[in-house]
Amino acid sequence: MKGGFLSGQVLEPYAEAFLDLAKSDNELKGKLSEDVDTLLNLLKESPQLQEFLGSPVVKAEDKIGVLQQIAGDQLHPYTMNFLRILVDRGRIVFLEGICLKYQELLRELDQTVLAEVSSAIELSEAQQESVREKVKSLTGANQVELQTKIDPDVIGGVIIKVGSQIFDASLKGQLRRIGMALTS
């Protein structure tokens, strides 16, 4: 229940507001989306930054100062203003969730699906394009955003996860299906 509350009451309204700002200008949409990616990378690379931003002891102006020092030059002024609003309203602790929700809403708007692809080795551009085309045909999406990860347990082939659907085209999956067929 908490996840639904958090999404409905905090994450979604802020993500929608930021998306509305991005939709107002197509060029801005690209820059603000890049800013969201930058912020997510910063948070992913630095758990200390997340702790700092979430700390109720740290003053708001100190949080803004650190964000300005770390990413100020890279971020559009609208993004910095948005971060200031989050800090002022005590919502900066939800920055990662807001950014992820923004990406989700943007994908819905652009009719894009997120495909999480696991493979034993890094996929070439041609292989990634092949996976994109396969996902497009399976889902009917206009565009496919790939999130790849290397998993040595896959052995060969790929495992594609789109939403709650999993398409297992891995050697490990084929071996498991053969084993199940032999035991039944």
Backbone as CSV, one residue per row, in Angstrom:
resi,resn,N_x,N_y,N_z,CA_x,CA_y,CA_z,C_x,C_y,C_z
1,MET,0.818,-1.201,0.000,0.000,0.000,0.000,0.859,1.261,0.000
2,LYS,1.987,1.210,0.732,2.861,2.365,0.811,3.383,2.756,-0.565
3,GLY,3.770,1.771,-1.400,4.286,2.054,-2.728,3.268,2.794,-3.575
4,GLY,1.998,2.391,-3.499,0.941,3.058,-4.247,0.734,4.474,-3.757
5,PHE,0.764,4.653,-2.444,0.623,5.983,-1.858,1.769,6.870,-2.292
6,LEU,2.982,6.340,-2.179,4.167,7.104,-2.536,4.109,7.523,-3.992
7,SER,3.719,6.595,-4.845,3.651,6.894,-6.274,2.562,7.922,-6.563
8,GLY,1.392,7.717,-5.986,0.260,8.591,-6.269,0.367,9.973,-5.654
9,GLN,0.926,10.057,-4.462,0.935,11.318,-3.729,2.208,12.141,-3.909
10,VAL,3.320,11.490,-4.208,4.585,12.213,-4.266,5.238,12.099,-5.636
11,LEU,5.533,10.889,-6.037,6.324,10.698,-7.256,5.601,11.192,-8.507
12,GLU,4.391,10.723,-8.691,3.684,11.024,-9.935,3.410,12.516,-10.139
13,PRO,2.881,13.239,-9.146,2.622,14.668,-9.398,3.879,15.466,-9.771
14,TYR,4.990,15.183,-9.099,6.221,15.905,-9.421,6.752,15.478,-10.788
15,ALA,6.709,14.187,-11.069,7.173,13.700,-12.376,6.302,14.262,-13.496
16,GLU,4.990,14.311,-13.271,4.080,14.865,-14.279,4.335,16.355,-14.498
17,ALA,4.588,17.071,-13.423,4.863,18.504,-13.547,6.132,18.730,-14.361
18,PHE,7.161,17.951,-14.094,8.413,18.087,-14.836,8.219,17.681,-16.293
19,LEU,7.406,16.646,-16.525,7.121,16.217,-17.896,6.315,17.278,-18.641
20,ASP,5.365,17.914,-17.970,4.594,18.993,-18.600,5.511,20.120,-19.040
21,LEU,6.486,20.426,-18.216,7.470,21.446,-18.577,8.252,21.005,-19.817
22,ALA,8.639,19.741,-19.849,9.394,19.207,-20.987,8.547,19.180,-22.256
23,LYS,7.266,18.858,-22.122,6.385,18.779,-23.293,6.140,20.142,-23.920
24,SER,6.327,21.205,-23.139,6.052,22.545,-23.649,7.010,22.947,-24.770
25,ASP,8.124,22.257,-24.886,9.124,22.592,-25.905,9.896,21.319,-26.244
26,ASN,9.815,20.880,-27.510,10.465,19.620,-27.894,11.968,19.614,-27.662
27,GLU,12.647,20.726,-27.920,14.078,20.776,-27.653,14.346,20.641,-26.168
28,LEU,13.516,21.291,-25.388,13.642,21.228,-23.942,13.403,19.801,-23.457
29,LYS,12.476,19.107,-24.103,12.156,17.726,-23.725,13.411,16.859,-23.763
30,GLY,14.201,16.995,-24.804,15.430,16.216,-24.918,16.433,16.572,-23.834
31,LYS,16.591,17.866,-23.560,17.554,18.306,-22.555,17.124,17.889,-21.158
32,LEU,15.846,18.037,-20.834,15.381,17.659,-19.499,15.467,16.150,-19.297
33,SER,15.230,15.393,-20.359,15.375,13.939,-20.263,16.834,13.556,-20.027
34,GLU,17.754,14.270,-20.674,19.188,14.044,-20.425,19.521,14.379,-18.977
35,ASP,18.926,15.456,-18.471,19.165,15.852,-17.080,18.694,14.771,-16.115
36,VAL,17.554,14.175,-16.402,17.032,13.101,-15.550,18.009,11.919,-15.563
37,ASP,18.526,11.584,-16.745,19.517,10.506,-16.842,20.767,10.852,-16.029
38,THR,21.215,12.099,-16.121,22.391,12.544,-15.373,22.158,12.414,-13.873
39,LEU,20.990,12.860,-13.418,20.678,12.781,-11.987,20.626,11.332,-11.506
40,LEU,20.001,10.474,-12.294,19.936,9.061,-11.912,21.321,8.439,-11.844
41,ASN,22.187,8.789,-12.789,23.560,8.274,-12.759,24.313,8.771,-11.535
42,LEU,24.133,10.051,-11.200,24.780,10.604,-10.004,24.333,9.859,-8.746
43,LEU,23.034,9.633,-8.631,22.503,8.947,-7.456,22.954,7.493,-7.408
44,LYS,23.033,6.862,-8.569,23.463,5.459,-8.640,24.932,5.320,-8.253
45,GLU,25.754,6.259,-8.721,27.189,6.202,-8.465,27.560,6.636,-7.049
46,SER,26.681,7.374,-6.386,27.027,7.911,-5.076,25.911,7.716,-4.046
47,PRO,25.954,6.599,-3.334,24.981,6.421,-2.247,25.126,7.509,-1.174
48,GLN,26.340,8.063,-1.046,26.564,9.130,-0.069,25.740,10.369,-0.432
49,LEU,25.607,10.637,-1.732,24.806,11.775,-2.167,23.343,11.567,-1.778
50,GLN,22.854,10.346,-1.976,21.465,10.044,-1.589,21.272,10.251,-0.095
51,GLU,22.226,9.766,0.702,22.134,9.940,2.154,22.150,11.417,2.528
52,PHE,23.042,12.164,1.897,23.163,13.593,2.171,21.858,14.317,1.855
53,LEU,21.302,14.050,0.675,20.066,14.718,0.266,18.884,14.326,1.153
54,GLY,18.893,13.091,1.630,17.791,12.606,2.452,17.893,12.977,3.918
55,SER,19.030,13.496,4.327,19.243,13.805,5.735,18.416,15.012,6.172
56,PRO,17.614,14.825,7.238,16.832,15.962,7.748,17.698,16.974,8.501
57,VAL,18.930,16.608,8.830,19.829,17.472,9.577,20.496,18.502,8.660
58,VAL,20.696,18.144,7.394,21.387,19.029,6.449,20.434,20.143,6.012
59,LYS,20.939,21.367,6.037,20.128,22.526,5.664,19.821,22.515,4.165
60,ALA,18.679,23.075,3.798,18.235,23.124,2.400,19.255,23.815,1.510
61,GLU,19.809,24.946,1.991,20.767,25.674,1.154,22.051,24.874,0.923
62,ASP,22.418,24.015,1.896,23.591,23.153,1.718,23.316,22.087,0.659
63,LYS,22.101,21.546,0.650,21.727,20.552,-0.343,21.771,21.154,-1.748
64,ILE,21.205,22.360,-1.877,21.216,23.054,-3.172,22.652,23.353,-3.589
65,GLY,23.467,23.793,-2.644,24.865,24.107,-2.935,25.623,22.901,-3.464
66,VAL,25.419,21.750,-2.842,26.094,20.526,-3.289,25.591,20.112,-4.667
67,LEU,24.289,20.161,-4.874,23.742,19.819,-6.200,24.284,20.766,-7.268
68,GLN,24.384,22.043,-6.921,24.916,23.039,-7.863,26.378,22.734,-8.192
69,GLN,27.164,22.369,-7.176,28.579,22.053,-7.399,28.749,20.788,-8.235
70,ILE,27.976,19.764,-7.928,28.143,18.471,-8.600,27.645,18.509,-10.038
71,ALA,26.456,19.066,-10.248,25.835,18.943,-11.568,25.340,20.250,-12.159
72,GLY,25.542,21.337,-11.480,24.994,22.611,-11.920,25.316,22.995,-13.350
73,ASP,26.560,22.781,-13.766,26.953,23.158,-15.123,26.329,22.252,-16.176
74,GLN,26.044,21.022,-15.805,25.489,20.054,-16.751,23.979,20.189,-16.911
75,LEU,23.318,20.723,-15.902,21.861,20.735,-15.877,21.283,22.041,-16.420
76,HIS,20.142,21.915,-17.072,19.396,23.077,-17.570,18.911,23.882,-16.356
77,PRO,18.815,25.197,-16.476,18.313,26.003,-15.348,16.932,25.553,-14.844
78,TYR,16.069,25.080,-15.733,14.766,24.577,-15.286,14.923,23.379,-14.357
79,THR,15.904,22.519,-14.660,16.134,21.340,-13.819,16.631,21.779,-12.454
80,MET,17.538,22.752,-12.418,18.022,23.251,-11.128,16.887,23.885,-10.334
81,ASN,16.005,24.617,-10.997,14.848,25.196,-10.294,13.947,24.104,-9.744
82,PHE,13.770,23.040,-10.527,12.962,21.914,-10.075,13.591,21.274,-8.831
83,LEU,14.903,21.128,-8.836,15.601,20.561,-7.674,15.432,21.472,-6.455
84,ARG,15.473,22.779,-6.680,15.266,23.725,-5.571,13.872,23.554,-4.964
85,ILE,12.880,23.369,-5.823,11.508,23.156,-5.343,11.440,21.887,-4.502
86,LEU,12.077,20.823,-4.998,12.073,19.557,-4.248,12.740,19.722,-2.884
87,VAL,13.837,20.453,-2.847,14.531,20.686,-1.571,13.650,21.531,-0.649
88,ASP,13.106,22.619,-1.175,12.282,23.518,-0.354,11.060,22.816,0.233
89,ARG,10.500,21.893,-0.503,9.296,21.194,-0.035,9.616,19.893,0.699
90,GLY,10.887,19.614,0.917,11.281,18.404,1.640,11.049,17.133,0.846
91,ARG,11.046,17.239,-0.463,10.788,16.081,-1.327,12.035,15.588,-2.059
92,ILE,13.190,16.192,-1.801,14.404,15.806,-2.516,14.795,14.354,-2.224
93,VAL,14.358,13.842,-1.093,14.634,12.447,-0.747,13.992,11.496,-1.774
94,PHE,12.976,11.965,-2.481,12.277,11.149,-3.470,12.799,11.378,-4.893
95,LEU,13.940,12.045,-5.023,14.459,12.407,-6.345,14.597,11.211,-7.275
96,GLU,15.175,10.129,-6.797,15.361,8.958,-7.655,14.013,8.425,-8.143
97,GLY,13.065,8.283,-7.251,11.737,7.796,-7.625,11.032,8.726,-8.598
98,ILE,11.182,10.022,-8.390,10.567,11.007,-9.295,11.191,10.893,-10.683
99,CYS,12.506,10.755,-10.734,13.193,10.616,-12.026,12.766,9.333,-12.747
100,LEU,12.663,8.240,-12.009,12.231,6.976,-12.622,10.795,7.076,-13.115
101,LYS,9.944,7.735,-12.340,8.548,7.923,-12.746,8.480,8.821,-13.981
102,TYR,9.312,9.834,-14.038,9.386,10.709,-15.210,9.709,9.880,-16.451
103,GLN,10.725,9.025,-16.343,11.109,8.187,-17.487,9.957,7.270,-17.906
104,GLU,9.258,6.724,-16.925,8.112,5.847,-17.219,7.012,6.618,-17.949
105,LEU,6.687,7.811,-17.470,5.654,8.635,-18.110,6.072,9.066,-19.509
106,LEU,7.350,9.379,-19.676,7.860,9.776,-20.990,7.767,8.609,-21.979
107,ARG,8.080,7.403,-21.506,7.959,6.221,-22.381,6.509,6.015,-22.799
108,GLU,5.577,6.178,-21.864,4.152,6.047,-22.203,3.753,7.079,-23.251
109,LEU,4.195,8.305,-23.057,3.877,9.391,-23.977,4.416,9.102,-25.379
110,ASP,5.631,8.587,-25.451,6.274,8.317,-26.736,5.972,6.921,-27.281
111,GLN,5.103,6.186,-26.589,4.781,4.796,-26.959,6.054,3.967,-27.090
112,THR,6.857,4.049,-26.061,8.122,3.330,-25.990,8.031,2.323,-24.851
113,VAL,8.572,1.125,-25.071,8.630,0.147,-23.996,10.079,0.000,-23.548
114,LEU,10.239,-0.340,-22.286,11.554,-0.612,-21.729,11.760,-2.113,-21.742
115,ALA,12.805,-2.561,-22.407,13.132,-3.986,-22.451,14.437,-4.200,-21.692
116,GLU,14.367,-5.014,-20.650,15.564,-5.367,-19.889,16.120,-6.638,-20.504
117,VAL,17.336,-6.560,-21.020,17.932,-7.663,-21.760,19.144,-8.195,-21.003
118,SER,19.117,-9.488,-20.688,20.253,-10.143,-20.043,20.908,-11.066,-21.058
119,SER,22.228,-10.991,-21.139,22.966,-11.855,-22.054,24.295,-12.231,-21.413
120,ALA,24.903,-13.297,-21.924,26.175,-13.758,-21.372,27.321,-12.819,-21.741
121,ILE,27.221,-12.190,-22.907,28.244,-11.259,-23.366,27.570,-9.969,-23.812
122,GLU,28.369,-8.933,-23.984,27.818,-7.659,-24.445,27.302,-7.809,-25.871
123,LEU,26.116,-7.269,-26.128,25.507,-7.369,-27.452,26.070,-6.313,-28.388
124,SER,26.291,-6.697,-29.640,26.735,-5.734,-30.646,25.562,-4.834,-31.014
125,GLU,25.842,-3.771,-31.757,24.777,-2.867,-32.205,23.756,-3.620,-33.062
126,ALA,24.236,-4.501,-33.932,23.341,-5.266,-34.798,22.435,-6.183,-33.962
127,GLN,23.017,-6.814,-32.945,22.220,-7.682,-32.075,21.202,-6.876,-31.278
128,GLN,21.610,-5.709,-30.807,20.674,-4.849,-30.079,19.521,-4.419,-30.980
129,GLU,19.838,-4.092,-32.219,18.788,-3.690,-33.167,17.848,-4.856,-33.439
130,SER,18.396,-6.045,-33.538,17.578,-7.244,-33.744,16.629,-7.462,-32.556
131,VAL,17.139,-7.266,-31.351,16.308,-7.401,-30.144,15.213,-6.335,-30.151
132,ARG,15.573,-5.102,-30.520,14.575,-4.023,-30.599,13.446,-4.399,-31.557
133,GLU,13.806,-4.885,-32.735,12.789,-5.263,-33.732,11.912,-6.393,-33.218
134,LYS,12.503,-7.364,-32.544,11.735,-8.483,-31.993,10.755,-7.982,-30.932
135,VAL,11.222,-7.081,-30.058,10.353,-6.542,-29.005,9.236,-5.711,-29.625
136,LYS,9.554,-4.934,-30.662,8.517,-4.156,-31.351,7.438,-5.075,-31.890
137,SER,7.843,-6.182,-32.505,6.855,-7.100,-33.081,6.044,-7.800,-31.996
138,LEU,6.655,-8.078,-30.851,5.944,-8.749,-29.758,4.988,-7.821,-29.017
139,THR,5.366,-6.536,-28.905,4.574,-5.623,-28.079,3.746,-4.619,-28.870
140,GLY,4.103,-4.378,-30.120,3.408,-3.375,-30.906,3.829,-1.952,-30.565
141,ALA,4.930,-1.801,-29.853,5.414,-0.473,-29.473,6.042,0.232,-30.668
142,ASN,6.029,1.561,-30.621,6.679,2.351,-31.665,8.191,2.341,-31.514
143,GLN,8.650,2.394,-30.258,10.077,2.434,-29.982,10.392,1.505,-28.817
144,VAL,11.648,1.074,-28.765,12.093,0.195,-27.684,13.361,0.770,-27.084
145,GLU,13.347,0.928,-25.773,14.523,1.367,-25.034,15.127,0.132,-24.381
146,LEU,16.394,-0.141,-24.667,17.048,-1.321,-24.113,17.849,-0.963,-22.870
147,GLN,17.725,-1.825,-21.884,18.545,-1.739,-20.687,19.256,-3.089,-20.612
148,THR,20.539,-3.111,-20.946,21.260,-4.385,-21.043,22.078,-4.652,-19.800
149,LYS,22.211,-5.940,-19.510,23.118,-6.342,-18.435,23.722,-7.682,-18.803
150,ILE,24.931,-7.898,-18.331,25.636,-9.133,-18.620,25.419,-10.088,-17.452
151,ASP,24.972,-11.305,-17.775,24.704,-12.336,-16.789,25.317,-13.640,-17.291
152,PRO,26.460,-14.056,-16.731,27.135,-15.268,-17.210,26.284,-16.534,-17.072
153,ASP,25.277,-16.515,-16.198,24.403,-17.676,-16.030,23.519,-17.925,-17.244
154,VAL,23.373,-16.930,-18.108,22.524,-17.082,-19.290,23.129,-18.097,-20.263
155,ILE,24.429,-18.273,-20.247,25.220,-19.171,-21.103,25.249,-18.662,-22.537
156,GLY,24.145,-18.605,-23.219,24.072,-18.115,-24.590,22.676,-17.595,-24.852
157,GLY,22.515,-16.776,-25.866,21.206,-16.206,-26.173,20.901,-15.039,-25.268
158,VAL,19.615,-14.695,-25.150,19.195,-13.551,-24.338,17.914,-13.872,-23.573
159,ILE,17.727,-13.149,-22.501,16.465,-13.156,-21.760,15.969,-11.716,-21.807
160,ILE,14.753,-11.538,-22.313,14.189,-10.201,-22.469,12.990,-10.070,-21.542
161,LYS,13.008,-9.018,-20.727,11.889,-8.745,-19.832,11.264,-7.422,-20.234
162,VAL,9.973,-7.452,-20.578,9.219,-6.256,-20.919,8.019,-6.226,-19.978
163,GLY,8.050,-5.291,-19.036,6.985,-5.249,-18.040,7.014,-6.533,-17.218
164,SER,5.892,-7.239,-17.212,5.830,-8.497,-16.460,6.051,-9.712,-17.360
165,GLN,6.251,-9.481,-18.655,6.480,-10.580,-19.592,7.972,-10.871,-19.711
166,ILE,8.290,-12.164,-19.764,9.677,-12.591,-19.941,9.750,-13.484,-21.160
167,PHE,10.659,-13.140,-22.062,10.903,-13.933,-23.267,12.286,-14.547,-23.107
168,ASP,12.307,-15.853,-22.880,13.564,-16.540,-22.609,14.059,-17.223,-23.875
169,ALA,15.028,-16.593,-24.525,15.640,-17.159,-25.728,17.092,-17.518,-25.421
170,SER,17.322,-18.000,-24.189,18.679,-18.335,-23.778,18.907,-19.837,-23.873
171,LEU,20.153,-20.206,-23.950,20.514,-21.620,-23.975,20.103,-22.281,-22.663
172,LYS,20.277,-21.572,-21.565,19.878,-22.083,-20.254,18.373,-22.373,-20.230
173,GLY,17.578,-21.458,-20.787,16.122,-21.657,-20.839,15.746,-22.836,-21.713
174,GLN,16.425,-22.991,-22.841,16.150,-24.124,-23.727,16.486,-25.435,-23.038
175,LEU,17.614,-25.485,-22.335,18.000,-26.695,-21.592,16.989,-27.018,-20.502
176,ARG,16.503,-25.990,-19.821,15.504,-26.194,-18.762,14.212,-26.758,-19.359
177,ARG,13.782,-26.219,-20.525,12.563,-26.720,-21.153,12.734,-28.159,-21.630
178,ILE,13.903,-28.499,-22.141,14.164,-29.886,-22.555,14.137,-30.807,-21.360
179,GLY,14.767,-30.373,-20.255,14.765,-31.166,-19.034,13.369,-31.397,-18.510
180,MET,12.529,-30.376,-18.552,11.150,-30.520,-18.088,10.380,-31.468,-18.985
181,ALA,10.620,-31.395,-20.282,9.926,-32.293,-21.222,10.347,-33.735,-21.009
182,LEU,11.616,-33.958,-20.700,12.107,-35.320,-20.473,11.575,-35.917,-19.178
183,THR,11.380,-35.102,-18.153,10.891,-35.610,-16.876,9.380,-35.800,-16.846
184,SER,8.657,-35.208,-17.802,7.215,-35.378,-17.769,6.737,-36.539,-18.585
